[in-house]
């Protein structure tokens, strides 16, 4: 091959298909699919978002965090962006999800669906930028470098940071969402019952973690949202201990933590189990954890800060001489994410706990020789917390 031939560039004779377009109406309209009816809470969230836009002094809102997009539109794919302006909800995704949106998207008034892989060029070409001059974004969800890049691409539209923009309105759950969380809780409880039947001495932590994942899937969990945690013996004092090839032994404690998922919504529990005989100290500490959960359930009220709520339970643990062993925050919210606002710990006085949110409450103690945790989801009501799972009142034990 000569130098002249090696420099020759072969141009493609076939152009790639165009994948940019607007779908003129919601593809679900007229198909009679009840799955596309959206719950009333979506209207409430949209109205609250508009108030937030006024507060941040922006004309439009850019939502890019996928769980927030699902709370608003029901879309469960891995790529989507949303711009809300006035009565218009511009939903952007790429050609991979053109079929999926037909099956999932709510029939939202003002919904406009756009198929593109480059939202900013598309908005400029289709004159969507002509609708507004200021665009607020989820500043706590977008890396600084990306925000700068977007700002430069959309000028003269102003790209204004709006931290904690949409998330406050996703914390209270709608009726249907609560039912999905309760179903995930039921699967978690059934999984735990099955696990008690298979735990045995000489099984490794890794083997048990794999069995927990398999059982939860068999019982209806969509997938394993977070890693299954399994620790035993003196490894129990590793707060988020990953399973290893360590074998379970007689007369030691086993701690498991796992989550389940139904229709995208999650549940998470932690259970401590004695293999063989538990010591008097271990039984007493478990009783304290159960009582701490009771205190947590009765004391939570809407509007309480995460710091205040954490301090109530922490004071109880202190009164029992266990505060030095309680080394992490009390809990956090759950929903479409395994960890979401409100975060409940000794450093968070900003998050307020709203009514109808679901929180995971997880008092624990971690000594040099063992650790234990009791973790369960609560629904927050005006009368206090309501347990969505039923932890054992006494330290469970199995034969070694």
Steps between C-alpha positions, in 0.01 A plus 500: 500500500639840403502802731239663278271199530547475878377858545185442302188533714200288413180692564188306605244466225208450738401780740397403852126532561373817663406434863387849599129569506208613710221255566200723453289349774546266788526158329279346767203723425204327349626150585289459812793377708417576865870473587545845343259671738712705733443523878372823653828557680666582167276807466600601851871456423470710183326781687763489774776509239347815352507666843866399530570654160354828624713477813818445298390767250521275194250458217568132430632195686750245367465156665778251424507271806335178379307412820344849496407456135332171586309661790367749245449295181527126595793451259741232624769507230862603535492818290254787524488872570202723570438873469188642666383843387153634566253230399755325277694193609773430245615139534824405320637150441678325215388249237573198724196580712246595233312173563541508877344844540186367332467250784598724791447873467211658686238687296608833643330817371748708306741211450716537189727207412828555316731230364859624495842415636606865529242702690674838474556502124146370458353775720683763301390359162136459607491843670405356841748750646273778372247406772712621794809699596593333832532126563544361853683171552547244779830638626546219752470237224718640220882515520639852489697439179186374321297798621765736357494312168121521476502867595737573212289301254165665573597868513335752499260290714619532860574168674433557870579257785198388702620251762242262646268613218250218453588244766302654789182425305585134440541415869127475584376193317171458318253222576620278216865561585440400863336178381807420290730562799280279719522224241880531499488477881291181479759347267779597742321334792433182305864495391614523862276208600649287222854602598446375857437154356829477308757664730744240628846469649788485246300689238707799384376858519530520120285189455233638732499837319448322166213296648333817635517659156360188332216456752391863478485478120305175515249664734438793268771761550582662166873493569744565783508881532800507736767249593398235751703549820595200710734507800557250778694475825743785560443620142158619620654824622564598135197723454458439125688174481517327165477119505824302484604136486491484881299200617218532751582356841299373795432742788557818305270773367406535136383832358333535160384810314318491168247687291217396271321681221150503352391726212819696558425568868722359769508356849803430717541303821782386730472193721732356765493125566675295767653178369477269797494673840503876548661655807303688762661826382399435138140429598486815712644714222248361254219588740637855512499522119141380483399753765693772311289424193186530713618840622573601142160384379308688768701823492520584130271783385468687169714814492765362736860553389725205432739618773222531761359156420844338512570667837185355659610144429863578577398633845313176563806296402709718733259431789566128444877543492523420128557838339874438446409187304244679275738634236287605203194709421154371582378466142383653172212505257429232242291490185626464144850541647641282776614814682320829453400806699424549784833392648474441874827547686684708756630746239186578300277776630390607152288202392147505641302177517171537308178308553451191280868453437660161566816492709732218596580499873815308592629514859813289543780412742853405402739364763848356459369143494169529311252736338124505460246719324122507476384682189142543379295738285246733667229710339473843662149611601359782713462242779858374486672226305341185361722195457482343154691188611495297821838444665536220757439624857779277633838413352431218252716190529554190289671174584869489421 
